[in-house]
Amino acid sequence: MEIFRLVFSPIDVNTYILADSSRDCAIIDCGCYDDAEFRELTSFIEEKKLNPVLLLNTHCHLDHIFGNRYLLDKYNLRPLSHEKEEMNRKNGPQHAVIFGLTMEMPPEPERFLTDNEVIKFSTNELKVLPVPGHSAGGVAFYSEIDGCVFTGDALFAGSIGRTDLPGGNYETLINSIKNKLFTLPESTIVYSGHGVESTIGTEIRTNPWFNMT
């Protein structure tokens, strides 16, 4: 599986495109804020000769769903997200104002994700890992075959997601990371919602939010 990362919006969110030899692709957290950024995304997709077939949201804070409307209009894709993220999705336009931004009401999901389900596209499989704490319905997408996990804003390189927003809880997030992410093989590559990649082993040993021995 090829993994591409594009960074969008004034909040610098990572948008991931996952593709294989079939050229079908999944998009995780489409953060395109405006027409220019969406043209950048579509140009990239066309250049790589990709066919978007799946849109996934790790959670529904506004920066991770800015581009959902564009993908619906262009590719007829509705997102898959956790039911507990509906509050964040519906409040997106209000939250945008706080950042001095604007946003239309994001489209409704095609369906809701369930904990530990396996999502398939082409020959690829992604397991849905529940990692609440940054938000109530936050999930990570784990590919065992490719040895990588897309953690959204739960776990970053050297940090963790903030927990002071509605639906956030510090103890819940710490437990999510320890029980769902730190139990993955240490070689697993961590692709987070912001910033650079890391590995599970690196975060176990060096992330300052944990006192691991």
Rosetta blueprint (number, residue, H / E / L):
1 M L
2 E E
3 I E
4 F E
5 R E
6 L E
7 V E
8 F E
9 S L
10 P L
11 I L
12 D L
13 V E
14 N E
15 T E
16 Y E
17 I E
18 L E
19 A E
20 D L
21 S L
22 S L
23 R L
24 D E
25 C E
26 A E
27 I E
28 I E
29 D L
30 C L
31 G L
32 C L
33 Y L
34 D L
35 D H
36 A H
37 E H
38 F H
39 R H
40 E H
41 L H
42 T H
43 S H
44 F H
45 I H
46 E H
47 E H
48 K L
49 K L
50 L L
51 N E
52 P E
53 V E
54 L E
55 L E
56 L E
57 N L
58 T L
59 H L
60 C L
61 H L
62 L H
63 D H
64 H H
65 I H
66 F L
67 G L
68 N H
69 R H
70 Y H
71 L H
72 L H
73 D H
74 K H
75 Y H
76 N L
77 L L
78 R L
79 P L
80 L E
81 S E
82 H E
83 E H
84 K H
85 E H
86 E H
87 M H
88 N H
89 R H
90 K H
91 N L
92 G H
93 P H
94 Q H
95 H H
96 A H
97 V H
98 I H
99 F L
100 G L
101 L L
102 T L
103 M L
104 E L
105 M L
106 P L
107 P L
108 E L
109 P L
110 E L
111 R E
112 F E
113 L E
114 T L
115 D L
116 N L
117 E L
118 V E
119 I E
120 K E
121 F E
122 S L
123 T L
124 N E
125 E E
126 L E
127 K E
128 V E
129 L E
130 P E
131 V L
132 P L
133 G L
134 H L
135 S L
136 A L
137 G L
138 G L
139 V E
140 A E
141 F E
142 Y E
143 S E
144 E L
145 I L
146 D L
147 G L
148 C E
149 V E
150 F E
151 T E
152 G E
153 D L
154 A L
155 L E
156 F E
157 A L
158 G L
159 S E
160 I E
161 G L
162 R L
163 T L
164 D L
165 L L
166 P L
167 G L
168 G L
169 N L
170 Y H
171 E H
172 T H
173 L H
174 I H
175 N H
176 S H
177 I H
178 K H
179 N H
180 K H
181 L H
182 F L
183 T L
184 L L
185 P L
186 E L
187 S L
188 T L
189 I E
190 V E
191 Y E
192 S E
193 G L
194 H L
195 G L
196 V L
197 E L
198 S E
199 T E
200 I H
201 G H
202 T H
203 E H
204 I H
205 R H
206 T H
207 N L
208 P L
209 W L
210 F L
211 N L
212 M L
213 T L
